[in-house]
């Protein structure tokens, strides 16, 4: 009897956004996004001389940024 081989694991599907795409999505300047990245409030991966931000991180940041006024 031959044992079946398990399927190879796939790397997680992560969608990365550029700083310009994040700025457009959040309707802020690119400098604001850089500040968020450098302060650690928005996680990012450095690729060469630029940053890539996981789309999920942007969604989480925006979800947690809401607060009640009044």
Rosetta blueprint (number, residue, H / E / L):
1 X L
2 X L
3 X L
4 X L
5 X L
6 X L
7 X L
8 X L
9 X L
10 X L
11 X L
12 X L
13 X L
14 X L
15 X L
16 X E
17 X E
18 X E
19 X H
20 X H
21 X H
22 X H
23 X H
24 X H
25 X H
26 X H
27 X L
28 X L
29 X L
30 X H
31 X H
32 X H
33 X H
34 X H
35 X H
36 X H
37 X H
38 X H
39 X H
40 X L
41 X L
42 X L
43 X L
44 X L
45 X E
46 X E
47 X E
48 X L
49 X L
50 X E
51 X E
52 X E
53 X E
54 X E
55 X H
56 X H
57 X H
58 X H
59 X H
60 X H
61 X H
62 X H
63 X H
64 X H
65 X H
66 X L
67 X L
68 X L
69 X L
70 X L
